[in-house]
Amino acid sequence: MIDFTHILIFLAVLLVSVTVHEMMHGYIAYRLGDDLAHSKGRISLNPLVHIDPFLSIILPAVLLLMGQPPILAAKPVPINTSSIQGGDAGLAVVGIAGPLTNLVLAFVTGAIIKTIVLNGLVFDTMQLAVYINVSLFVFNMLPIPPLDGSRVLYSVAPSPVQAIMRRMESFGLFGLIIILLLAYPVISPILDTTNNFILRLVS
């Protein structure tokens, strides 16, 4: 029997976590000289401007129903790369801002769970928040364009690798979905192991 209460809680926590993630991308880009995200209304706590229906809702829900670690992401924040101060290093900072925000949220929520006595639905919601934010951090740090981790890798990669990554990024979310589908048997254990390691640290 489907528990609609827990599904709604899952979606609510996911929306909040993804929204803060994407807002931080836009905010850091703005601080580094790029106002494109700001002009598009993406420096916002309104989840509707950040959600990608497939990557943010359908894909993680299907994977959870299959008993697999969820893969989840949002609609990428638009960035004018030529406006970012610091070149590739600045872009890496913009890229890592979102996942690091989720990691901080996970540790803060974990600390609250350990210091305050919580019960029932509140406790379950807080635990779910930890799990979702850790999952967002781990998945988005994969060095696969256009995920955030690719920005970090690109900033230190040699030119031939950068050329390959630019080619991969040109396919956008469609290319990412294809890569995930083809490489999921390899990626899934990595995600699962990393998620569990960080969850042990948080707990």
BAFI-3210 file (N, C-alpha, C; in Angstrom, 3 decimals, decimal comma, padded with zeros to 6 digits):
// residues 203
n [1|2|3|4|5|6|7|8|9|10|11|12|13|14|15|16|17|18|19|20|21|22|23|24|25|26|27|28|29|30|31|32|33|34|35|36|37|38|39|40|41|42|43|44|45|46|47|48|49|50|51|52|53|54|55|56|57|58|59|60|61|62|63|64|65|66|67|68|69|70|71|72|73|74|75|76|77|78|79|80|81|82|83|84|85|86|87|88|89|90|91|92|93|94|95|96|97|98|99|100|101|102|103|104|105|106|107|108|109|110|111|112|113|114|115|116|117|118|119|120|121|122|123|124|125|126|127|128|129|130|131|132|133|134|135|136|137|138|139|140|141|142|143|144|145|146|147|148|149|150|151|152|153|154|155|156|157|158|159|160|161|162|163|164|165|166|167|168|169|170|171|172|173|174|175|176|177|178|179|180|181|182|183|184|185|186|187|188|189|190|191|192|193|194|195|196|197|198|199|200|201|202|203]
n.u [000,841|000,550|002,122|000,999|001,462|004,187|005,288|004,574|006,012|008,593|008,758|008,446|010,691|012,676|012,184|012,765|015,491|016,699|016,023|017,436|020,013|020,219|019,715|021,989|023,976|023,283|023,520|026,264|027,410|026,441|027,751|030,271|030,269|028,450|025,312|023,302|021,760|020,422|018,923|017,188|015,598|016,481|017,823|016,376|013,989|011,830|010,630|009,563|010,877|013,195|012,918|013,369|011,271|011,826|014,495|014,345|012,075|010,652|012,719|014,234|012,089|011,258|013,602|013,797|011,481|012,296|014,109|016,655|019,557|018,729|018,951|019,217|018,556|018,445|017,022|019,562|021,262|021,373|024,408|026,669|029,554|031,703|031,496|032,133|034,271|037,678|037,867|038,199|038,590|036,856|034,431|034,470|034,115|031,532|030,234|030,670|029,372|026,613|026,381|027,986|026,437|024,258|025,611|026,363|023,797|022,980|024,786|024,159|021,461|021,786|023,206|021,240|019,429|020,929|021,171|018,721|015,760|013,728|010,680|008,546|006,905|008,322|010,962|011,393|011,194|013,388|015,495|015,135|015,714|018,445|019,356|018,514|019,905|022,573|022,606|022,121|024,469|026,473|025,706|025,672|028,330|029,558|031,888|030,727|029,729|026,594|026,950|027,729|030,205|031,759|032,607|034,525|036,434|037,023|038,387|040,928|041,758|043,688|044,056|043,131|041,287|039,505|038,414|036,965|035,113|033,747|032,471|030,818|029,196|027,754|025,603|023,867|021,215|020,045|022,182|023,379|021,430|021,474|024,092|023,902|021,989|023,353|025,670|024,802|024,939|027,602|027,915|026,003|026,876|029,052|027,849|026,200|028,051|029,535|027,501|026,688|029,031|029,304|026,883|027,327|029,243|027,742|025,805]
n.v [-001,208|002,187|004,820|007,823|010,030|009,897|010,037|012,649|014,060|013,321|014,548|017,222|017,735|017,181|019,182|021,514|021,094|020,888|023,375|025,217|024,400|025,057|027,792|028,693|028,233|030,212|032,494|032,559|032,745|035,254|036,815|036,543|038,031|037,453|038,073|036,621|034,409|035,750|037,588|035,839|035,050|033,026|033,140|032,363|031,238|029,932|026,908|026,115|027,329|025,992|023,248|020,250|018,189|015,442|014,750|015,718|014,703|012,397|010,474|010,048|009,097|006,737|005,178|004,925|003,428|001,105|000,270|001,300|003,479|006,927|008,962|012,295|015,562|019,057|021,570|022,983|025,957|028,910|030,158|032,695|032,089|033,688|035,886|035,275|035,847|034,910|032,833|029,425|028,472|030,085|029,225|026,631|027,097|028,151|025,870|023,975|025,098|024,533|021,620|021,601|023,144|021,432|019,408|020,738|021,307|018,682|017,916|019,830|019,227|016,595|017,089|018,386|016,292|014,657|016,146|017,011|015,664|013,899|012,715|010,341|011,552|013,912|013,221|011,257|012,872|014,591|012,765|011,885|014,263|014,467|012,226|012,799|015,189|014,385|012,558|014,283|015,809|013,832|012,724|015,000|015,691|013,948|013,612|014,209|015,865|017,579|017,885|019,196|018,405|018,095|020,615|021,155|019,185|020,000|022,382|021,623|019,809|018,509|020,011|018,226|016,576|018,501|019,295|017,015|016,989|019,373|018,685|016,621|018,088|019,613|018,105|018,318|017,759|015,551|014,046|013,440|011,824|009,600|008,667|008,011|005,970|004,017|003,617|003,011|000,513|000,573|003,076|003,099|001,385|002,945|005,363|004,399|003,380|005,690|007,389|005,967|006,084|008,852|009,263|007,809|009,432|011,745|010,818]
n.w [000,000|-000,863|000,808|001,080|002,650|003,367|000,832|000,083|002,015|001,294|-001,260|-000,524|001,133|-000,717|-002,660|-001,200|-000,616|-003,162|-004,181|-002,514|-003,132|-005,926|-005,827|-004,490|-006,384|-008,285|-006,678|-005,910|-008,446|-009,145|-007,231|-008,206|-010,461|-012,528|-013,738|-014,933|-013,962|-011,960|-013,455|-014,657|-012,660|-010,980|-008,570|-006,119|-003,664|-004,538|-005,431|-007,872|-009,988|-010,265|-010,599|-012,411|-014,155|-014,772|-013,765|-011,154|-009,903|-011,141|-011,842|-009,324|-007,737|-009,059|-008,854|-006,058|-005,551|-006,732|-004,959|-005,098|-004,712|-004,784|-007,706|-008,244|-009,435|-010,394|-012,608|-014,493|-013,427|-015,347|-016,678|-017,508|-018,727|-019,476|-017,901|-015,338|-012,660|-012,318|-014,092|-015,044|-012,443|-010,980|-012,066|-011,127|-008,418|-008,422|-009,337|-007,276|-005,164|-004,861|-004,274|-001,913|-000,234|000,171|001,552|003,891|004,909|005,435|007,505|009,462|009,950|010,832|013,187|014,681|015,020|016,684|018,993|019,903|021,221|019,192|017,764|016,048|013,130|012,758|013,397|011,412|009,139|009,440|009,324|006,707|005,389|005,872|004,430|001,768|001,224|001,461|-000,641|-002,804|-002,718|-003,240|-005,752|-007,445|-007,421|-009,096|-011,747|-014,317|-017,152|-017,504|-014,717|-011,410|-010,370|-012,631|-013,289|-011,390|-012,006|-014,626|-014,209|-013,499|-015,326|-018,144|-021,441|-023,609|-022,234|-021,315|-023,756|-024,490|-022,415|-022,910|-025,255|-024,355|-022,615|-024,367|-025,109|-023,049|-020,637|-021,808|-022,801|-020,362|-019,149|-020,865|-020,436|-017,719|-017,777|-019,264|-017,770|-015,250|-013,756|-012,948|-011,762|-009,683|-007,417|-006,558|-005,841|-003,782|-001,896|-001,263|-000,346|001,983|003,496|004,043|005,364|007,680|008,854|009,292|011,029]
ca.u [000,000|001,348|001,999|001,008|002,041|005,643|005,613|004,480|007,141|009,773|008,755|008,637|012,102|013,455|012,003|013,517|016,926|017,113|015,863|018,569|021,172|020,272|019,802|023,375|024,698|023,006|024,030|027,727|027,694|026,168|028,832|031,490|030,163|027,509|023,946|022,351|020,812|019,611|017,974|016,233|014,824|016,926|018,288|015,044|013,589|010,642|011,089|009,026|011,795|014,401|012,643|013,289|010,305|012,402|015,629|014,057|010,936|010,346|013,852|014,474|010,948|011,316|014,725|013,439|010,509|013,065|015,042|017,980|019,864|018,142|019,713|018,336|019,182|017,479|017,298|020,798|021,201|022,097|025,615|027,466|030,904|032,655|031,329|032,576|035,637|038,518|037,924|037,798|038,545|035,606|033,345|034,518|033,524|030,091|029,756|030,713|028,568|025,355|026,585|028,486|025,287|023,535|026,407|026,226|022,441|022,952|025,490|023,390|020,281|022,272|023,546|019,975|018,891|021,727|021,135|017,339|014,929|012,665|009,910|007,518|007,023|009,368|012,226|011,495|011,428|014,770|016,359|014,985|016,438|019,868|019,592|018,353|020,979|023,795|022,468|022,317|025,894|027,257|025,382|026,069|029,783|030,086|032,547|030,104|028,989|026,798|026,875|028,601|031,552|032,504|033,225|035,738|037,396|037,410|039,322|042,281|042,009|044,462|043,246|042,380|040,151|038,545|037,727|035,987|034,061|032,917|031,649|029,786|028,279|026,901|024,402|022,991|020,603|019,789|023,418|023,572|020,499|021,979|025,273|023,446|021,330|024,353|026,695|024,209|025,468|028,900|027,747|025,170|027,648|029,874|026,943|025,741|029,162|029,858|026,375|026,732|030,196|028,990|025,794|027,936|029,882|026,691|025,085]
ca.v [000,000|003,403|005,769|009,134|011,007|009,860|010,519|014,110|014,536|013,149|015,580|018,528|017,839|017,232|020,499|022,489|020,822|021,230|024,817|025,876|024,020|025,842|029,202|028,996|028,366|031,531|033,533|032,619|033,279|036,692|037,419|036,499|038,936|037,033|038,350|035,922|033,675|036,766|038,146|034,783|034,734|031,757|033,323|032,372|030,088|029,348|025,654|025,911|027,844|025,159|021,826|019,537|017,117|014,098|014,548|016,121|014,004|011,081|009,553|009,583|008,333|005,402|004,452|004,580|002,338|-000,078|-000,056|001,760|004,833|007,883|009,937|013,445|016,839|020,082|022,275|023,751|027,419|029,480|030,894|033,299|031,722|034,766|036,939|034,792|036,204|033,782|031,834|028,059|028,332|030,707|028,326|025,497|027,565|028,202|024,499|023,235|025,798|023,821|020,388|021,875|023,612|020,240|018,705|021,510|021,064|017,329|017,895|020,628|018,440|015,484|017,608|018,634|014,979|014,103|016,990|017,261|014,464|014,012|011,477|010,217|012,097|014,932|012,488|010,646|013,944|015,056|011,716|011,945|015,456|014,102|011,278|013,470|016,161|013,629|012,015|015,396|016,132|012,766|012,609|016,186|015,776|013,074|014,467|013,972|017,043|018,924|017,891|020,176|017,865|018,251|021,948|021,036|018,429|020,805|023,435|021,077|018,808|018,965|020,490|017,170|016,155|019,605|019,260|015,932|017,401|020,376|017,942|015,934|019,074|020,145|017,272|018,735|016,762|014,343|013,261|012,945|010,718|008,443|008,166|007,394|004,708|003,053|003,356|002,880|-000,619|000,955|004,269|002,827|000,978|004,078|006,266|003,742|003,313|007,050|007,851|005,303|006,594|010,191|009,134|007,390|010,618|012,650|010,207]
ca.w [000,000|-000,991|001,914|000,428|003,566|003,238|-000,511|000,130|002,812|000,449|-002,297|000,113|001,533|-001,958|-003,272|-000,413|-000,748|-004,529|-004,337|-001,868|-003,960|-007,155|-005,472|-004,141|-007,656|-008,836|-005,788|-006,018|-009,781|-009,063|-006,458|-009,012|-011,600|-013,568|-013,295|-015,792|-013,120|-011,285|-014,421|-014,991|-011,466|-010,396|-007,193|-005,527|-002,863|-005,167|-006,045|-009,216|-011,008|-010,267|-010,731|-013,686|-013,848|-014,839|-012,872|-009,782|-009,312|-011,693|-011,730|-007,949|-007,235|-009,659|-008,274|-004,678|-005,616|-007,126|-003,884|-005,491|-004,232|-005,724|-008,484|-008,344|-009,781|-010,791|-013,852|-014,280|-013,398|-016,495|-016,303|-018,570|-018,288|-019,742|-016,902|-014,026|-012,269|-011,949|-015,153|-014,715|-010,993|-010,557|-012,463|-010,201|-007,158|-008,671|-009,446|-006,016|-004,158|-004,645|-003,500|-000,565|000,545|000,597|002,560|005,132|005,403|005,989|008,784|010,423|010,315|011,639|014,515|015,379|015,408|017,783|020,198|020,330|021,206|018,197|017,643|015,028|011,785|012,753|013,339|010,081|008,171|009,614|008,783|005,257|004,939|005,865|003,330|000,481|001,013|001,190|-001,997|-003,740|-002,728|-003,874|-007,169|-008,206|-007,492|-010,151|-012,742|-015,621|-017,612|-016,948|-013,259|-010,767|-010,217|-013,875|-013,261|-010,586|-012,806|-015,790|-013,806|-013,302|-016,363|-019,303|-022,565|-024,328|-021,412|-021,347|-025,053|-024,406|-021,492|-023,590|-026,209|-023,571|-022,050|-025,429|-025,199|-021,964|-019,769|-022,586|-022,777|-019,003|-018,933|-021,610|-019,721|-016,475|-018,092|-019,725|-016,755|-013,919|-012,978|-012,380|-010,927|-008,518|-006,223|-006,107|-005,130|-002,567|-000,939|-000,822|000,478|003,291|004,230|004,545|006,332|008,953|009,443|009,728|012,148]
c.u [000,876|001,069|002,137|001,597|003,549|006,098|005,591|005,636|008,429|009,862|009,021|010,096|012,999|013,380|012,817|015,015|017,459|017,046|017,043|019,853|021,299|020,382|021,252|024,261|024,540|023,591|025,544|028,138|027,502|027,279|030,139|031,334|029,171|026,075|022,889|021,309|019,873|018,536|016,894|015,388|015,236|017,575|017,024|014,820|012,274|011,052|010,643|009,982|013,034|014,159|012,666|012,389|010,921|013,472|015,298|012,977|010,799|011,491|014,112|013,332|010,966|012,433|014,443|012,455|011,182|014,057|016,468|018,255|019,376|019,182|018,792|019,119|018,084|017,861|018,532|020,562|021,967|023,263|026,283|028,928|031,910|032,573|031,872|034,024|036,426|038,553|037,433|037,708|037,258|034,408|033,296|033,879|031,996|029,516|029,660|029,825|027,273|025,527|027,082|027,371|024,476|024,289|026,297|024,840|022,340|023,606|024,743|022,166|020,676|022,611|022,288|019,380|019,621|021,594|019,734|016,546|013,750|011,959|008,988|007,863|008,125|010,739|012,438|011,818|012,869|015,760|016,322|015,748|017,936|020,168|019,530|019,508|022,327|023,757|022,667|023,787|026,677|026,985|025,891|027,578|030,391|030,686|032,043|029,361|027,526|026,695|027,948|030,042|032,396|033,202|034,531|036,816|037,918|038,476|040,748|042,668|042,889|043,540|042,497|041,152|039,082|037,749|036,651|034,807|033,151|031,971|030,507|028,747|027,326|025,613|023,425|022,452|020,318|021,020|023,679|022,686|020,983|023,169|024,852|022,798|022,340|025,318|026,130|024,726|026,826|028,748|027,019|025,962|028,528|029,028|026,545|026,827|029,489|028,761|026,464|027,898|029,878|027,866|026,310|028,622|028,845|026,000|025,980]
c.v [001,258|004,346|007,184|010,208|011,065|010,307|012,043|014,705|014,443|014,270|016,961|018,742|017,954|018,609|021,564|022,327|021,229|022,737|025,577|025,616|024,939|027,338|029,596|029,065|029,773|032,647|033,685|033,156|034,795|037,417|037,464|037,249|038,568|037,226|037,615|035,172|034,637|037,315|037,142|034,371|033,469|031,917|033,477|031,116|029,488|028,072|025,476|026,391|026,958|023,702|021,364|018,315|015,714|013,890|014,838|015,280|012,566|010,089|009,120|008,753|006,901|004,576|004,044|003,420|001,025|-000,494|000,346|003,130|005,860|008,741|011,126|014,719|017,801|020,664|023,149|025,257|027,976|030,342|031,439|033,118|032,845|035,887|036,548|035,187|034,949|032,668|030,470|027,833|028,937|029,834|027,101|025,872|027,633|026,786|023,790|023,858|025,052|022,547|020,631|022,392|022,428|019,473|019,414|021,287|019,689|017,278|018,693|019,847|017,247|015,912|017,880|017,321|014,430|014,897|017,241|015,963|014,684|012,669|011,530|010,828|013,144|014,270|011,883|011,696|014,443|014,029|011,710|013,136|015,184|013,239|011,968|014,438|015,489|013,081|013,094|015,771|015,105|012,710|013,800|016,372|014,765|013,951|014,234|015,237|016,699|018,985|018,789|019,686|018,017|019,611|021,923|020,293|019,256|021,835|022,939|020,089|019,368|019,283|019,388|016,697|017,243|019,603|018,181|016,340|018,455|019,698|017,233|016,917|019,631|019,341|017,540|017,580|015,460|013,443|012,666|011,741|009,449|007,824|007,435|006,038|003,637|002,639|003,098|001,680|-000,321|002,102|003,961|002,366|002,097|005,057|005,682|003,738|004,696|007,618|007,274|005,814|007,954|010,124|008,664|008,567|011,571|012,122|010,021]
c.w [000,000|000,166|001,344|001,334|003,415|001,848|-000,534|000,919|001,992|-000,585|-001,698|000,506|000,306|-002,601|-002,525|-000,640|-002,122|-004,744|-003,736|-002,652|-005,170|-006,864|-005,163|-005,384|-008,208|-007,998|-005,913|-007,394|-009,789|-008,321|-007,235|-010,333|-012,687|-013,069|-014,113|-014,963|-012,397|-012,219|-014,810|-013,782|-010,766|-009,019|-006,355|-004,706|-003,366|-005,905|-007,488|-010,306|-011,149|-010,648|-012,185|-013,437|-013,840|-013,781|-011,416|-009,117|-009,824|-011,469|-010,290|-007,383|-007,766|-009,037|-006,830|-004,643|-005,997|-006,054|-004,180|-004,877|-005,240|-006,424|-008,684|-008,608|-010,214|-012,142|-013,645|-014,301|-014,597|-016,035|-017,555|-018,175|-018,479|-018,708|-015,530|-013,773|-011,891|-012,966|-014,701|-013,208|-010,437|-010,888|-011,557|-008,863|-007,289|-008,678|-008,115|-004,940|-003,836|-003,833|-002,083|000,344|001,046|001,675|003,913|005,741|006,047|007,361|009,857|010,895|011,187|013,054|015,334|015,881|016,630|019,080|020,731|020,217|020,260|018,066|016,434|013,691|011,691|012,628|011,954|009,017|008,242|009,063|007,256|004,685|004,877|004,647|001,965|000,216|000,790|-000,230|-003,056|-003,848|-003,535|-005,378|-007,969|-008,286|-008,452|-011,253|-014,168|-016,039|-017,857|-015,423|-012,657|-010,628|-011,464|-013,938|-012,477|-011,371|-013,970|-015,420|-013,646|-014,399|-017,478|-020,474|-023,313|-023,557|-021,392|-022,641|-025,055|-023,532|-022,116|-024,578|-025,500|-023,061|-023,099|-025,598|-024,055|-021,147|-020,505|-022,582|-021,413|-018,736|-019,636|-020,893|-018,449|-016,727|-018,482|-018,617|-015,371|-013,120|-012,337|-011,394|-009,629|-007,290|-005,670|-005,309|-003,778|-001,496|-000,382|000,058|001,890|004,134|004,849|005,581|007,690|009,636|010,022|010,988|013,362]
res [m|i|d|f|t|h|i|l|i|f|l|a|v|l|l|v|s|v|t|v|h|e|m|m|h|g|y|i|a|y|r|l|g|d|d|l|a|h|s|k|g|r|i|s|l|n|p|l|v|h|i|d|p|f|l|s|i|i|l|p|a|v|l|l|l|m|g|q|p|p|i|l|a|a|k|p|v|p|i|n|t|s|s|i|q|g|g|d|a|g|l|a|v|v|g|i|a|g|p|l|t|n|l|v|l|a|f|v|t|g|a|i|i|k|t|i|v|l|n|g|l|v|f|d|t|m|q|l|a|v|y|i|n|v|s|l|f|v|f|n|m|l|p|i|p|p|l|d|g|s|r|v|l|y|s|v|a|p|s|p|v|q|a|i|m|r|r|m|e|s|f|g|l|f|g|l|i|i|i|l|l|l|a|y|p|v|i|s|p|i|l|d|t|t|n|n|f|i|l|r|l|v|s]
***
